[in-house]
Amino acid sequence: MRQGDRRPYAAAMVDYPWPAGAATCIGSLPGTDPVEALRIVLDELPDLPHQPELPARGPGADIIGRAAAMLVDVHVDLQPSGWRLVDRPGIDWRRGRDIQARDLDVLAELAGQYTGPFIIAAAGPWTLAASIELHRGDRAVADPGATRDLAQSLAEGVAAYAGRVRERVPRAELIVQLDEPSLPAVLAGRVPTASGYEVLRAVEPPVAEQALAGVIAGAVAATGGRLVVVHCCAPVAPVGLIRAAGAGAVSLDAALLPPDDVLGEAIEAGTALWLGLVPTTDPGVRLEPNRLAEPAQRLWRRLGFPPGQLGRQVVVTPACGLAGASPAYARAALKAARETGRVLAESPE
C-alpha cells in the first residue's frame, strides 16, 4: 500500500484474539522458579500472557529440550555435542518431561481460572531439525526422511501438549508460537556440518513450507482454529513463506525487518505483526514507551495503513527472549512492552 493510500484492507475485518494495545513476551525469562515467572507474566502482561520458559533450569528447559519433550514416538538425548536422536528415551528426555509436567501444574495453580488469549511455544520443525543430530552426527536437516519424521512428530506433540494445557486452563484461547530462528539459515544453506568446516545443502522453499505448514495445521486444529504465530528473530526472515505455510502472525525483531513491500503485503492481507520493540538487555537508560513506539509508528505511516489499526494488528514484544537479562530488567521490559502497546492503541485515527 502506498503512502497516503487509505483503502480498506483485509486486516480491518480480522478478529484478532487480543485487545488493542496488547503486549507479550517472546517466551524465555531469567531464573529457575516457574511459579514466580508465571506470576510476573500474569501481572505485567494481563492482555496476552504466555507460558514462560526458563532455560536456566538446565537441559530439557531450553528451546530444543522443551520441543524434544513434546515429540511423539521420536526420542532424543543430550550428548556432549548437543541433542541427538536416540533409539529409546534417556535421562535428559525424562527431565524435559518432568519440567513440562511441573509447568502444567503451575498453570493449573495460578492460571486455572484465566479467561482470554494465552500463548504456548515450541521450536519450529526447521529449528529443531537444524539443532538435533542424527545417530551418525550430522544435523537432522541433512536427512529428508529424518526431517519429515521430526516435523510429523512435532505436529502431533504440539497438538497433544495444547490439549494438556487446555485441561489446566479450560477458558483460555490458546495461541501457539513456533520459534524458527534457524529457518533463514536452513533456506540459505548456512547450517554447519558436524565437522564445522562445511555447510549442509539448502532446503528448497516448497519443502520448508510444507513441513512448517503441517505443524501449523496441527496447532490450529488443536487450538480450535485460533492463529499460530511464527517467531524469527534472525535477519532475512522469510515472511512470505511463513504466511504461505498458514501462520496468522509473524514475530520479528524491529531492527531486522524485511523490505517494506514484503511486510506491507503481509500486513495488508491481515497478518498480525508481533514487533520486537523493547531491548532484550538493559540499555542503561530509562525505557520510555513513547520512544519505543516510534519505529512502529514510522513503519505504519511509511506503509500508509490506517493509524487506528496499528494497535489492533501490532503486538509489542521484546526483540527476542529475556533469558539473558537480569530479573529486574526482565520485569521492567515486560512493563515497558505493555505501556508501549497502549501508546500504539492511542494512535490517532
Secondary structure per residue as TSV (DSSP state, phi and psi in degrees):
chain	resnum	aa	ss	phi	psi
A	1	M	-	360.0	134.0
A	2	R	-	-80.3	153.6
A	3	Q	T	-56.7	134.0
A	4	G	T	89.3	-12.5
A	5	D	-	-80.4	125.4
A	6	R	-	-120.1	33.0
A	7	R	-	-66.7	150.1
A	8	P	-	-60.0	149.1
A	9	Y	-	-141.9	167.6
A	10	A	G	-58.4	-35.0
A	11	A	G	-59.9	-28.3
A	12	A	G	-63.8	-20.5
A	13	M	G	-101.1	-1.6
A	14	V	-	-81.8	134.2
A	15	D	-	-95.9	86.6
A	16	Y	-	-68.8	142.6
A	17	P	S	-77.7	0.7
A	18	W	S	-114.2	158.0
A	19	P	-	-78.1	164.0
A	20	A	T	-58.9	140.0
A	21	G	T	81.6	16.7
A	22	A	-	-71.4	152.7
A	23	A	B	-139.3	153.8
A	24	T	-	-150.6	-175.3
A	25	C	-	-117.3	153.6
A	26	I	-	-67.4	-29.8
A	27	G	S	154.8	-59.4
A	28	S	B	-85.6	145.9
A	29	L	-	-134.2	160.5
A	30	P	S	-75.5	165.0
A	31	G	S	97.2	179.9
A	32	T	S	-130.2	1.6
A	33	D	-	-100.7	106.4
A	34	P	H	-67.3	-26.7
A	35	V	H	-67.5	-50.9
A	36	E	H	-62.5	-41.0
A	37	A	H	-62.2	-45.3
A	38	L	H	-69.0	-35.2
A	39	R	H	-60.7	-43.4
A	40	I	H	-61.6	-45.6
A	41	V	H	-60.3	-46.3
A	42	L	H	-66.8	-32.2
A	43	D	H	-73.1	-45.7
A	44	E	H	-90.5	-23.2
A	45	L	-	-126.6	59.7
A	46	P	T	-66.0	-24.4
A	47	D	T	-86.9	-24.0
A	48	L	S	-152.1	68.0
A	49	P	-	-75.2	165.5
A	50	H	B	-137.2	162.9
A	51	Q	-	-79.3	113.8
A	52	P	-	-70.4	145.3
A	53	E	B	-108.9	135.7
A	54	L	-	-125.2	82.7
A	55	P	G	-58.7	-24.1
A	56	A	G	-65.5	-11.1
A	57	R	G	-71.1	-15.1
A	58	G	-	109.6	-170.1
A	59	P	T	-53.7	135.0
A	60	G	T	97.3	-15.3
A	61	A	S	-104.8	-8.0
A	62	D	S	-78.9	171.9
A	63	I	H	-58.5	-41.2
A	64	I	H	-76.9	-42.5
A	65	G	H	-61.7	-37.7
A	66	R	H	-65.5	-45.2
A	67	A	H	-66.7	-37.8
A	68	A	H	-61.1	-35.1
A	69	A	H	-69.9	-15.7
A	70	M	H	-89.1	-17.0
A	71	L	-	-60.7	147.7
A	72	V	S	-110.9	121.4
A	73	D	S	62.0	18.2
A	74	V	-	-131.4	130.9
A	75	H	E	-121.3	144.2
A	76	V	E	-134.0	158.9
A	77	D	E	-144.6	158.1
A	78	L	E	-87.8	121.3
A	79	Q	E	-108.0	170.1
A	80	P	T	-54.7	-30.2
A	81	S	T	-90.5	-5.9
A	82	G	E	132.1	-169.5
A	83	W	E	-71.0	137.8
A	84	R	E	-138.5	144.3
A	85	L	E	-65.3	135.1
A	86	V	E	-134.6	167.8
A	87	D	S	-78.4	-28.3
A	88	R	S	-143.3	157.2
A	89	P	-	-58.2	141.9
A	90	G	-	-117.0	-174.1
A	91	I	H	-65.7	-35.6
A	92	D	H	-72.9	-35.8
A	93	W	H	-64.1	-42.1
A	94	R	H	-66.2	-35.9
A	95	R	H	-63.1	-40.3
A	96	G	H	-62.4	-40.2
A	97	R	H	-65.1	-38.1
A	98	D	H	-64.6	-41.2
A	99	I	H	-63.1	-42.9
A	100	Q	H	-60.3	-44.9
A	101	A	H	-63.2	-40.8
A	102	R	H	-63.4	-41.9
A	103	D	H	-63.3	-37.7
A	104	L	H	-66.8	-38.1
A	105	D	H	-63.5	-41.4
A	106	V	H	-65.2	-40.2
A	107	L	H	-58.0	-47.1
A	108	A	H	-62.5	-38.9
A	109	E	H	-69.5	-44.9
A	110	L	H	-100.7	-26.0
A	111	A	H	-124.9	15.4
A	112	G	T	-59.3	-28.5
A	113	Q	T	-102.2	6.7
A	114	Y	-	-65.3	138.6
A	115	T	-	-124.0	124.0
A	116	G	E	138.1	-176.5
A	117	P	E	-68.8	141.7
A	118	F	E	-144.8	133.8
A	119	I	E	-102.8	132.7
A	120	I	E	-120.4	148.1
A	121	A	E	-129.8	156.4
A	122	A	E	-154.1	154.0
A	123	A	E	-61.4	141.0
A	124	G	-	-74.2	168.7
A	125	P	H	-63.0	-33.2
A	126	W	H	-82.0	-32.9
A	127	T	H	-67.5	-37.5
A	128	L	H	-64.5	-47.3
A	129	A	H	-67.2	-28.8
A	130	A	H	-82.1	-8.6
A	131	S	H	-111.8	-27.6
A	132	I	S	-92.4	136.7
A	133	E	B	-90.9	149.8
A	134	L	-	-74.2	172.4
A	135	H	T	-56.8	-36.3
A	136	R	T	-86.7	-5.8
A	137	G	S	118.4	-32.0
A	138	D	S	-72.4	164.5
A	139	R	B	-70.2	149.8
A	140	A	G	-59.3	-26.8
A	141	V	G	-62.0	-18.4
A	142	A	G	-74.3	-15.1
A	143	D	-	-118.3	108.6
A	144	P	H	-56.8	-37.2
A	145	G	H	-66.4	-44.5
A	146	A	H	-64.8	-40.0
A	147	T	H	-63.5	-42.5
A	148	R	H	-63.2	-41.7
A	149	D	H	-64.8	-41.1
A	150	L	H	-62.2	-45.7
A	151	A	H	-62.9	-43.8
A	152	Q	H	-65.5	-41.5
A	153	S	H	-64.4	-41.2
A	154	L	H	-64.0	-42.3
A	155	A	H	-58.8	-44.7
A	156	E	H	-66.0	-41.1
A	157	G	H	-68.4	-41.9
A	158	V	H	-64.3	-41.8
A	159	A	H	-62.5	-42.6
A	160	A	H	-66.2	-40.3
A	161	Y	H	-65.9	-40.1
A	162	A	H	-58.3	-38.4
A	163	G	H	-63.8	-38.8
A	164	R	H	-68.5	-37.4
A	165	V	H	-65.7	-41.7
A	166	R	H	-60.3	-34.7
A	167	E	H	-63.9	-33.8
A	168	R	H	-84.8	-32.0
A	169	V	S	-127.2	71.6
A	170	P	T	-66.3	-21.2
A	171	R	T	-99.8	4.3
A	172	A	E	-80.3	149.4
A	173	E	E	-97.4	103.2
A	174	L	E	-75.6	136.2
A	175	I	E	-121.2	127.1
A	176	V	E	-94.9	131.7
A	177	Q	E	-109.8	124.1
A	178	L	E	-103.9	122.9
A	179	D	E	-92.3	117.7
A	180	E	-	-126.0	56.9
A	181	P	T	-65.6	-22.8
A	182	S	T	-91.3	-5.4
A	183	L	H	-58.9	-45.5
A	184	P	H	-59.8	-38.1
A	185	A	H	-66.9	-37.6
A	186	V	H	-62.7	-43.8
A	187	L	H	-70.7	-30.5
A	188	A	H	-92.4	-2.7
A	189	G	T	70.4	43.2
A	190	R	-	-115.1	11.7
A	191	V	-	-81.3	124.2
A	192	P	B	-71.9	151.8
A	193	T	-	-73.3	176.0
A	194	A	T	-59.9	-35.0
A	195	S	T	-73.4	-25.0
A	196	G	S	85.0	-4.2
A	197	Y	S	-92.8	-16.5
A	198	E	S	-132.0	-180.0
A	199	V	B	-125.9	155.7
A	200	L	-	-80.6	155.7
A	201	R	-	-61.9	143.5
A	202	A	-	-65.0	146.3
A	203	V	-	-88.8	134.4
A	204	E	-	-67.6	140.7
A	205	P	H	-52.8	-42.3
A	206	P	H	-61.1	-35.3
A	207	V	H	-68.1	-44.1
A	208	A	H	-62.4	-42.3
A	209	E	H	-63.3	-42.0
A	210	Q	H	-63.0	-44.4
A	211	A	H	-65.9	-43.4
A	212	L	H	-65.0	-39.5
A	213	A	H	-62.4	-35.9
A	214	G	H	-64.2	-41.4
A	215	V	H	-70.0	-40.8
A	216	I	H	-62.5	-43.6
A	217	A	H	-61.2	-41.9
A	218	G	H	-64.4	-39.4
A	219	A	H	-68.0	-41.0
A	220	V	H	-62.6	-44.0
A	221	A	H	-63.3	-39.3
A	222	A	H	-72.2	-24.1
A	223	T	T	-102.9	12.5
A	224	G	T	76.2	29.7
A	225	G	T	89.9	1.9
A	226	R	-	-72.2	157.8
A	227	L	-	-69.6	159.7
A	228	V	E	-111.3	137.2
A	229	V	E	-106.9	136.6
A	230	V	E	-110.3	123.5
A	231	H	E	-99.9	129.8
A	232	C	-	-142.9	104.0
A	233	C	-	-93.5	6.4
A	234	A	S	-85.5	158.4
A	235	P	S	-62.2	155.7
A	236	V	S	59.1	45.8
A	237	A	-	-61.3	129.0
A	238	P	-	-80.7	75.1
A	239	V	H	-60.3	-41.2
A	240	G	H	-61.1	-43.7
A	241	L	H	-65.1	-42.5
A	242	I	H	-61.5	-42.8
A	243	R	H	-64.3	-44.9
A	244	A	H	-62.6	-28.5
A	245	A	T	-75.8	-9.6
A	246	G	T	111.2	4.9
A	247	A	-	-69.4	138.6
A	248	G	S	-94.0	-8.5
A	249	A	E	-149.7	149.3
A	250	V	E	-126.6	135.1
A	251	S	E	-109.9	120.4
A	252	L	E	-133.9	152.2
A	253	D	E	-72.8	127.6
A	254	A	T	-62.6	-19.4
A	255	A	T	-88.2	-4.0
A	256	L	S	-130.9	45.9
A	257	L	-	-79.5	150.7
A	258	P	-	-71.9	174.6
A	259	P	-	-56.1	153.2
A	260	D	H	-56.5	-38.4
A	261	D	H	-66.3	-36.8
A	262	V	H	-67.8	-47.3
A	263	L	H	-68.5	-40.5
A	264	G	H	-62.2	-40.4
A	265	E	H	-62.2	-40.9
A	266	A	H	-65.7	-45.5
A	267	I	H	-64.5	-43.4
A	268	E	H	-61.4	-32.1
A	269	A	T	-79.9	-6.4
A	270	G	T	105.0	-1.7
A	271	T	-	-63.1	129.0
A	272	A	E	-76.2	149.4
A	273	L	E	-117.3	114.3
A	274	W	E	-93.9	111.4
A	275	L	E	-109.3	120.4
A	276	G	E	-77.3	91.3
A	277	L	E	-100.4	-19.0
A	278	V	E	-100.2	129.7
A	279	P	-	-58.2	147.0
A	280	T	S	-84.5	-18.0
A	281	T	S	-125.7	155.4
A	282	D	-	-60.3	115.9
A	283	P	-	-77.9	-4.7
A	284	G	S	82.5	4.9
A	285	V	S	-131.2	163.1
A	286	R	-	-65.5	137.5
A	287	L	-	-81.9	104.9
A	288	E	-	-99.2	115.4
A	289	P	H	-55.6	-40.3
A	290	N	H	-62.5	-38.5
A	291	R	H	-73.3	-40.9
A	292	L	H	-62.2	-30.6
A	293	A	H	-75.9	-18.5
A	294	E	H	-57.9	-43.6
A	295	P	H	-59.2	-38.1
A	296	A	H	-68.6	-40.7
A	297	Q	H	-66.1	-41.1
A	298	R	H	-63.9	-43.0
A	299	L	H	-59.1	-46.1
A	300	W	H	-63.1	-42.6
A	301	R	H	-66.0	-41.8
A	302	R	H	-63.6	-37.2
A	303	L	H	-84.0	-15.0
A	304	G	T	81.6	26.0
A	305	F	-	-88.5	156.5
A	306	P	-	-58.8	126.1
A	307	P	G	-56.9	-34.8
A	308	G	G	-65.6	-17.3
A	309	Q	G	-87.7	-13.7
A	310	L	H	-56.8	-49.8
A	311	G	H	-70.3	-17.9
A	312	R	H	-85.9	-39.6
A	313	Q	H	-93.8	-21.3
A	314	V	E	-104.9	126.6
A	315	V	E	-107.0	131.1
A	316	V	E	-85.6	134.7
A	317	T	E	-139.1	166.4
A	318	P	E	-64.1	161.7
A	319	A	S	-61.7	-31.1
A	320	C	S	-159.1	-162.3
A	321	G	-	-66.8	160.0
A	322	L	-	-109.4	18.8
A	323	A	T	-61.1	-29.4
A	324	G	T	-88.1	0.0
A	325	A	S	-87.8	164.7
A	326	S	-	-74.2	155.2
A	327	P	H	-56.7	-39.6
A	328	A	H	-65.5	-43.2
A	329	Y	H	-70.1	-36.7
A	330	A	H	-58.3	-45.2
A	331	R	H	-64.4	-41.1
A	332	A	H	-63.3	-37.9
A	333	A	H	-66.3	-40.7
A	334	L	H	-65.7	-40.9
A	335	K	H	-62.5	-43.5
A	336	A	H	-63.4	-38.5
A	337	A	H	-61.8	-43.9
A	338	R	H	-62.1	-44.6
A	339	E	H	-69.1	-33.5
A	340	T	H	-68.1	-38.2
A	341	G	H	-59.3	-38.6
A	342	R	H	-65.0	-36.4
A	343	V	H	-61.1	-44.2
A	344	L	H	-63.6	-38.1
A	345	A	H	-67.0	-24.2
A	346	E	T	-91.9	6.2
A	347	S	-	-58.7	134.7
A	348	P	-	-66.4	151.1
A	349	E	-	-66.9	360.0
